[in-house]
Structure formats: C-alpha cells, structure tokens
C-alpha cells in the first residue's frame, strides 16, 4: 500500500512539475551572463558538454529546453522521475551513473558525442559529494575533444533543500540569474597527474561560476532592499 501511495504522489509531481516550471519562466525575469560562451555553439549547431552541479537539477530542465542535449541520468528511482521530466522539455537521456551502469553509460556518451550530439552532465551526481567533479566528464571531454561549458543558475527568491546537494527550489514571480563559464578543452592521452590537474581545473572553474552567480544574486538583493 505504501509503495502504491508513493508512486501515486510521484506521478502527481511528474504531472504538475513541468507546468510549475513553465509558469516560473513566464513569471520571472531571466538574466543571462556570458551567453557569448555558448551562443556560437547553439547558432552553428556545434556539439559541447554542458556541466552543471546537481543542486541545479530542479529548475535545470526548463532552462536547457530545446537544446537537443543528451543528459546522463542515474538508474535510481529518482533518476526515473528526472528522466520523465527531462523528456517533457525536448531533451534526451542516457541512463547510468558512477555507482550503477557508469562504464556502459560513458561508452554510449562517447559514441553519441562523436556523432556530433550535445551532452549534459552533473559531475557531482547522483550522490555526491556535492561540488566534487567525478572523473567521467574529464574522460568524455578528453576522448571526444568537445569543450566543457560550465553552467549555473540562482534565483533571487529560492529555498535550499535539506539534501546532500542543497538543491535550489525557486518560487514564482522571480528573477533567475543564468551564468556560463568559459569553454574548457581537455587534451587527449592524459597521464594520472595531468588527468587530476584538469579534473581540478574543471571543478575550480565550475565553483568560480557558482560563486560569481551567487555574488550577482547578492548584488540584486541589495539593490532590492535599497
């Protein structure tokens, strides 16, 4: 009975969440910073790897709608729910994670990327540790030559869930700040030390993008209070 009730609640969430996200976007002011880092790839239909932290997973599906992204999603029950939402916004999924089906998923992503498709990865997902880049995204970028483009967003009015990733949950009638980081290219045939250097580089660049987005949020909050 409990399982049936849980599934019933999940189905309700899946049904209503896309509508909530659509209303959120229609009632919010969107500020995009450093759009020039991604615009040439979108305009010229070029592939890339979009990297965002797992804390952005709630609002992310609507903000990346219609980008033709293949998104790595875990094989967990939570992943199943995210998969259903992602597909409602005209993107695709590849199921797997560092804990389940990771190697096979990585092989599929490499094949897809070499076909000229775009990829999205949350490199600290699905279980964390939060804001820690796992090796898969570095391997993918190194073997395909695609750039990693950091992506982060914060909302002026939002709550941080009491979860391992402090997931951002914005309210309606909001201001959402989207910020892109400079594309990062990873060389081929890395030794262990080089691999770790680029892993830390990507992690640091993604964290810098997060900090600067949060800084912009604080600036807007101060202006609102004046």
C-alpha angles and dihedrals in degrees: 000000000000091000092050091049091048091050090048091054091047091052090052091051092048090050098048103033096074089052090049091051092048091051089046092057093045092051097042137080110234118210114190119195124195094006087156089075093066104022097084090054093049094043094048094038092240123159125247141157114251113205123197133161119253090246087075094057096104099060097020097090094063094042093054096040118145094011092120091234126169103217125203106228126178123250091236125111089258088052089054090057093047090048092057092049094046091055091054088066097052100260131116137234140223112196120224144079143195089278102040129029092345100141094047091046091050091052090051092048092050090051092047093047092051087055089061098260126142122244135204122198134177096209095196095049155148097012107001150184085229117246093009116124112227119212099253097081091050092051091048094050093044095051096043103035091229118144121246111229115196115223129186138161138190131184126219091228110039144127126225110225119231091247134117091265099041089233114213114236112185127201126227123271093039147137114246121197116206118189130184125201127219113278114264121210120203118207123231127254099026121184120221096271093046091047091053091047092057093041089057091043092057091044092050093047091050092049091048089052090051093049093049091048090051089047090054089049091053091049091053091047090053091051090050091053094049 
